[in-house]
Amino acid sequence: MSRLMKEFKGKFNNDDIRAIRSPLRISPIGAHSDHQDGRVSGMALDACIDFVYSPNQDGIVNVFSKDFAGEEKFHLEDDLEFIPNFWGNYLRGAVVALQEDFDLKVGVNGILDGDLPIGGLSSSAAVIAAYLMALIDVNEIELSRIQLVEYSSSAEQNFMGLKNGIMDQSANMLSLDNHLMIMDCQTNEYELIEKGKDFPDFEVVVVYSGVTQQLTDSGFNNRTDECRVAGWLMQEWENIYNGGEVTPLDNVRLRDIDSDTYQKYKDDLPGRFGRRAEHFYTEQARVQKGIEAWSNGDVETFGQLMFESADSTFNNYETGIPEMATILDVLRKSEGVYGARPSGAGFRGSVIGLVNPEHKAEIKAAIEDVYPVKHPEYADKYEVNFVKTADGARYVKDLEELR
């Protein structure tokens, strides 16, 4: 019996034990575009969140996390509020999102455990997905994968207050191993593009910086607002000439403004607003080029596009931090690294890269030679891990798979 199963049995007296494996994710190209309704790419990883659970017929939700202290316990009829800096908010958000449309009667007992350090791989989306899937399972609710993406997004946006898009949730739910998931965040239509026959075997290096910060406490929401202001300005200038209406600021998305209009006004966009728009439009072009490179088996071009995305993240989107810059510089110079970029919102977390598995030892050694020396305050916190791609979130049939 797995360690997680033994711990579950020690806490809960219930023989109807079930489990969900919810993967962490990367976005090789297209990051910081989903909240502007852009096209994004994603892959799920075999690093994951495991959630072991059982139905609670009394309507009690009682969950423990292996990564955080304490427990979260409430009744489904309780009036749930957001509690700053509390890991249970993800569980609360999942319940509240579903309760908008469903009368939940059955709660869950559960234990949550994760593979890698939290930061930059959207553990939040993985955790929420696990909670949602458990809740709909015990309440016998049927939802499509796209619907789960939407409820997961609702939990983060409406309950957590994060102005993000659906890239994280889409990669978590929709990914298929050896495929590049492309989500159109304007239409919610997605493609699973098979890896070209000449695309070599690769692994994903995940270098955790040791820097952690809540997204809602960072400048993440400011960046989304700055993108909207850039779009609003371009709409205003364009409508001076054609007499059209300007979209209310909260509803502006850069995807609604075509690249020709952007080219017309790009030099007039002031400071940060111009840089945010520059990232969006060049990143959208990189997504299209990335699709072609992936389909054609061209790992060199795909990797170069990742590096270009990283540069734009630092210079145009301005979310990179010095610790990530150090990691990126080492990976850029290391043999066997096809491409790399910051992962997540950019204010903390990890740098990810596609690598040749034959060079893993040298890549790890290069990081270890530089990072703890340059950033000694994180010498005992950073980690270098190598993982593979995987399918999206799923119910676990063989519970012996669990850690």
HELIX and SHEET records of a PDB file:
HELIX    1   1 ARG A    3  LYS A   11  1                                   9    
HELIX    2   2 ASP A   34  GLN A   36  5                                   3    
HELIX    3   3 ASN A   89  GLN A   99  1                                  11    
HELIX    4   4 SER A  123  VAL A  138  1                                  16    
HELIX    5   5 ARG A  145  SER A  154  1                                  10    
HELIX    6   6 ALA A  155  PHE A  159  3                                   5    
HELIX    7   7 MET A  167  LEU A  174  1                                   8    
HELIX    8   8 LEU A  215  ASP A  217  5                                   3    
HELIX    9   9 PHE A  220  ASN A  242  1                                  23    
HELIX   10  10 LEU A  249  ASN A  251  5                                   3    
HELIX   11  11 LEU A  254  ASP A  256  5                                   3    
HELIX   12  12 SER A  259  TYR A  265  1                                   7    
HELIX   13  13 LYS A  266  ASP A  268  5                                   3    
HELIX   14  14 GLY A  271  SER A  295  1                                  25    
HELIX   15  15 VAL A  299  SER A  312  1                                  14    
HELIX   16  16 THR A  313  TYR A  317  3                                   5    
HELIX   17  17 PRO A  322  LYS A  333  1                                  12    
HELIX   18  18 PRO A  357  HIS A  359  5                                   3    
HELIX   19  19 LYS A  360  LYS A  374  1                                  15    
HELIX   20  20 PRO A  376  TYR A  378  5                                   3    
HELIX   21  21 LEU A  399  GLU A  401  5                                   3    
SHEET    1   A 6 GLU A  71  HIS A  75  0                                        
SHEET    2   A 6 ILE A  60  SER A  65 -1                                        
SHEET    3   A 6 GLY A 107  GLY A 114  1                                        
SHEET    4   A 6 ARG A  39  ASN A  56 -1                                        
SHEET    5   A 6 ARG A  18  ILE A  26 -1                                        
SHEET    6   A 6 ARG A 394  TYR A 395 -1                                        
SHEET    1   B 6 GLU A  71  HIS A  75  0                                        
SHEET    2   B 6 ILE A  60  SER A  65 -1                                        
SHEET    3   B 6 GLY A 107  GLY A 114  1                                        
SHEET    4   B 6 ARG A  39  ASN A  56 -1                                        
SHEET    5   B 6 HIS A 179  ASP A 184 -1                                        
SHEET    6   B 6 GLU A 189  GLU A 194 -1                                        
SHEET    1   C 5 GLU A  71  HIS A  75  0                                        
SHEET    2   C 5 ILE A  60  SER A  65 -1                                        
SHEET    3   C 5 GLY A 107  GLY A 114  1                                        
SHEET    4   C 5 ARG A  39  ASN A  56 -1                                        
SHEET    5   C 5 THR A 389  ALA A 390 -1                                        
SHEET    1   D 4 VAL A 337  SER A 343  0                                        
SHEET    2   D 4 SER A 350  VAL A 355 -1                                        
SHEET    3   D 4 GLU A 203  TYR A 208 -1                                        
SHEET    4   D 4 GLU A 383  VAL A 387 -1                                        
END                                                                             
